[in-house]
Amino acid sequence: MTLQAISKGFELFKEIGFRFSLNILPLVILFGFVAGQGSSSSLAEGISNRDIILILLNNFLIAPLITIFAILLANDLVEKKDRDVLVYYAISWKFLLKILILSLITASLIGIGLILFIIPGLLFAAIFLLVNYFAILENKSIQDSILLSWKKSRNNFIQYLLMASFFWMLTILSISFFSYVSESFNNLNEIPMYISFLSSSIAIYIQVCLISFPILVFYKSESQTRSKIESS
């Protein structure tokens, strides 16, 4: 099931990835620009209030908006719904607070699990794999989204774990690669802003493609299974 979702996700990316990328590009560029601005100050001077504001702006506003926008857009493209791109910008705002709270809950638990020991982090990642899809595409509440993701993952936990591991493996590999590029500079303060901009933009784009194609396909497959069970 996981391999099928990944394979189908890449097939969909070949079909609709160009249009998807064009529509989400402004948000990806905005994320990279803000990240680049936040890393442009001298590390020797410490983190300034400006840096803190930019970090908060990226993580608590732009990143959730990208997640919402990407899931809505990819789902419509898969279902061949033709809506103006501005509609997604307008709709995304109504999910912002809900996705922000879900992101804080899931990221905190996954992060703690990864720091303490990698396996608990992956277990939490599997449990919370589909919370955003229930919250956005089915407009479920925060509590219902968490409970639905938990209940669904219990029934087929190995597949959820494999999909979550696939997502985090590619995410960590991309971050590690860009960290390696940054470390090639003798002095971290010498890193050009365009390097930070490109690395942040590409990293968020990779994550966006993963949630918009392989994991979206996985969610749709699970939803179809749930519908069949409920109708029988």
C-alpha angles and dihedrals in degrees: 000000000000093000090047091052091049092047093046090046092056090046090054091048089056090052103042104008095102094054091042091051094049092052096047096039095094092058092045091051090047091052092049093046094051091045090050092050091050093053096045097084122091113272090209089066092054129235111318127211087254091057091050091051092050092048091050091046092053097043101037102035116014099038094050090046090052090051093050094043092048096050093046093046096045092047092052092046091051090049090044094241112157113213131156112261091237089065090066092052089051096045096044093067094064091060095044101096093043094050091044091055092045090049092052092050097045097038091050094051094042091046093050090047093051093047096047094041130335097236097061088051091054090047091055090045089055093048093050096037097114103030094108093050093053091046095048109028096035096028092229122168122257092259095045092047091054093045093047093049090048094049094046093047092051091060095054105013099156092058091047090049092050092050092047090048090051091052095047094042092057092041093051092044092053093047091047091051093052090045088054090052090051092049090057087077114086092222122034088215088062094063106119116237091237089061091055090045094051096042093049092045094049093044094053091043091055091051091047092052091050094052092041100051122016096028093040089053089048090052092049091050090051091047091053090050091050092049092052091050093048093047094049 
